[in-house]
Amino acid sequence: MNTEEIEENPFLFNNRLYFTRYPFGQVSEADIFVSVYKNNTWEKAMSLPDPINTVYSEIAATISKDGKTIYFLLTVRGFWRL
């Protein structure tokens, strides 16, 4: 978090902050990251693994109430999908 890259679409769930990071403004390479709040500090944000983040662009994550499902937008060949 708080890098020189574009970071947006924050979503807080159970001491975890999910957000989208566009590496140096490259919309086609956006990925979803998560940072965990532990011991009164935010840990270094990590990219979510495959199959969430892929070679495509993933943005705007949200988590179901039970914490078992993640929803996000994915772009494939120029079209956004949920």
C-alpha positions in Angstrom: 0.0 0.0 0.0 1.0 3.6 -0.5 3.3 2.9 -3.4 4.1 5.0 -6.4 1.7 2.7 -8.4 -2.0 3.4 -8.8 -4.0 1.7 -6.0 -7.8 1.9 -5.7 -11.0 0.0 -5.0 -10.3 -0.8 -1.3 -12.4 -3.3 0.5 -11.9 -4.1 4.2 -12.9 -7.6 5.5 -11.7 -9.3 8.8 -8.5 -7.2 9.3 -7.6 -7.6 5.6 -7.6 -4.8 3.1 -8.1 -5.9 -0.5 -7.4 -3.4 -3.3 -6.5 -3.1 -6.9 -3.0 -2.1 -8.0 -2.2 -0.9 -11.5 1.6 -1.3 -12.0 2.7 2.1 -13.1 -0.7 2.9 -14.6 -0.9 -0.2 -16.8 -4.7 -0.9 -16.7 -4.1 -4.1 -18.7 -1.9 -5.5 -15.9 -4.1 -4.7 -12.8 -4.1 -7.2 -10.0 -5.8 -7.7 -6.6 -3.6 -7.3 -3.5 -4.3 -7.9 0.2 -2.7 -6.5 3.3 -3.3 -7.9 6.8 -3.6 -5.7 9.8 -1.7 -7.3 12.6 -0.1 -5.9 15.9 -1.4 -2.4 15.1 0.3 -2.2 11.7 -0.5 -3.1 8.1 1.7 -5.9 6.7 3.3 -5.6 3.3 0.6 -6.1 0.6 0.8 -9.3 -1.3 -0.7 -10.2 -4.7 -3.4 -12.8 -4.6 -2.3 -16.1 -6.2 -3.6 -17.9 -9.3 -6.5 -18.5 -10.0 -7.5 -15.0 -8.7 -4.7 -13.0 -10.4 -4.0 -14.1 -14.0 -2.3 -12.7 -17.1 -5.5 -10.6 -17.5 -6.6 -7.6 -15.5 -8.5 -8.2 -12.2 -10.0 -5.3 -10.2 -12.6 -4.4 -7.5 -12.6 -7.4 -5.2 -15.3 -7.9 -2.6 -15.7 -10.9 -0.2 -19.0 -12.7 0.6 -20.3 -12.3 4.2 -19.2 -15.9 5.1 -15.7 -15.1 3.8 -15.7 -18.1 1.4 -16.2 -16.4 -1.9 -14.3 -13.5 -3.6 -16.0 -11.5 -6.3 -14.1 -9.3 -8.7 -14.0 -8.0 -12.3 -11.8 -9.6 -14.9 -11.1 -8.3 -18.3 -10.5 -10.8 -21.1 -9.9 -9.5 -24.7 -11.2 -6.0 -23.7 -14.5 -7.2 -22.0 -15.1 -7.0 -18.3 -16.6 -10.1 -16.6 -17.7 -10.7 -13.0 
